[in-house]
Every structure is written in C-alpha cells, then in structure tokens.
Amino acid sequence: MTALTLEQANTIIAAALAAQTAAGAQPIAVAVLNPDGHVISLQRQDGASMFRNEIALGKAWGTVAMGAGGRTLKAKAAGNPGFYTALAAASAGKLVPQTGGVLVRDASGRILGAVGISGDTGENDEAFAIAGIEAASLRPDPGG
C-alpha cells in the first residue's frame, strides 16, 4: 500500500468522531491527507468553529510535510520558534506544528498520509486521531 484510500480515510474520520462523542469533547474537524499533502477527506462537526478545518488541515499538512508527528513538531517549534515561523511563512500558513497532527504509517513504517484534528485540547485531538487510525488497522505516529 502506498497511500490511504478514501474508504480508510472515512473509517478514520468516523472513528475519530465516535471517540470525540464518547469523550463528550468539543466539536472537531478531521482532515485526512495523502503523503503528498492532498486532502482525501475532511469533515467538520456541527458546532465546530469556522476556523477548525484550516487548523486540522495545517496540523496534518505539517506532519506529512516534515515527516514527523505533531508532538515532535511542537517541541521543535518551542526550541526554534524563528525557524518554525519561517516555515509557516514559506508554506503560506499551511504548517501548524501542534499536537493533533498524527502521521499514518503502514506495518513497515512507511508514511501513508496524515490526520489532523482541531476543536478540543491538543491532547484530546491527538487521542481522537489515534483512535481513528487504529480503527483503520494502521499505525499512528504522533511523535514523541
């Protein structure tokens, strides 16, 4: 397998939304991208604020563009804010280095795409992404 399918992306989104509902969390947006950063599927729950799609896309885009999970990007950005500000500018604002961006890997570790979620805390967003990825029988990589 070289990339996520639409069916897998929709499985990820459905499971992430189910995890959000079970947690009673704030409404979220979920973006699933292929390894080239193109959208496979994107959904925003009723009640999620209007900016959630863009943030979810930025979390997913940043992880797949940098080849690292959101936790790793957030830590690196904290240690080198000028560089990550430049990356955000160079990417026309697409890069959002925060928790809630999770790489999707196959069993061999190859990157198949990324999931970005925005709406609740970064930790909860990340947990919902992990639940979705695991529901699709794939490996989540939130970074460390």
N, C-alpha and C positions, 0 to 999 in steps of 0.2 A: 504494500500500500504506500502510495507516495503523497497522498493528501486526504483530507477529510471529505466525506461525501455529504450531500445535503441531508440524507437520512441520518447520518451520525450527528451532524450539526443540530438538527431538530431534536434528536434524542438528548443531546447535551442541554439544549435550552429548556426542554420540558422538565428534565430532572433538576436543573438549577432553579427553575420557577417553583417546582414542588418543594425543594429544600427551603426556599425563601418563605413559602406559605407555611410550612411546618414550623419554622422558627418564629413566625409572627413578625418578621422583619419589615423594614420599609420597602416600598415598591422599587423594583430594579429594572434595569435594561441589561440585556445579554447580547453580546456580539461574538460571533464565531468567524474567524478569518482563516484563509488557507495560508500555506507557507510563504506566499508572495505578498501577503498583506491585503488580499482582496476579500471582501465580505462574501461569506457563504450564506449566513442567516443572521438576522438582527430582530430582536423583539423588545418592546418596552411595555411593562405592565401598566395598566390603568393606574393613575395616581402618581406615577413616577414623574419627577420634574422634567421640564423640556430639555435640559442640558444633559440628561443621563445617557442618551445614545452616543453623543460625542465623547463623553468621558469613557464609556465602555469601549468604544472603538479605539480611543487613544491608549487605553491600558493594553488591549490585545495587540494593537499595531506595534507598540513599543517593545513588547516581549518578543514578538516574532522578528522584528527588525534587528534587535540586539542579540537574539538567541539566548535570552536569559529571562527567568521568571520575574514577576513584579516585585517580589521581596528583595531580590538581588538588585534590581534597578533602583528601588527606593533607597537601599543602603548606599549604593554607589553615588546616587544623586546627592545624598546628605553629605558625603565626603568630598564631593567635587561639584558643587552647585553651578559654578560658572560653565563647566563643560556641558552639563545637562540642560542648562538654559540655552546654550548654543545649539545643542541637538534639537531641542524643541523648536527653535527658530529655523534651523536648517530643514526640518521636516514639516514646515508650515503649520506647526502646532499639533501635529499628529501624535507625538510621543508624550505619554503620560506615565512617568515612572513611579507607580504606586502599587500597593497590594490590591489584588482583584484582577490582575493580569496573570494568566496562567498558560504556560506552553502546553500543547498537547503532543505527546510522544507515542510512538508505537512500541511494541515489546522490545525492539532492538535499540531504542533510544533515539531514533530519527524523529525530527520535528515534523509533525503533520499539519500544524497550524497553531492557533492560539484562541483563548477565550478571554474576554474582558467583561467584567460586571461592575456596574456602578449603581448606587442607590442607598446602601446601608453603610456600615463601617467597612473599612478596607478588609479587615479580618473576616467579617461575615461574607462580603462579596467574594473573597478568595475561597471560603468554605463552600459556597454555593457553586462556584466554578469547578472545584474539585469533585463535588458530588455529581455534577453533570458529566464531567469527563469520565469518571469511573462508571457511570451508568451506561456509557457507550463502550465499555470494556477497553478503555485506552488509559495511558499513564499520564497523570497530571504532574506538571513541574512548576511549582510556584516560586522556585528559587529558594535560597537559604539565607 
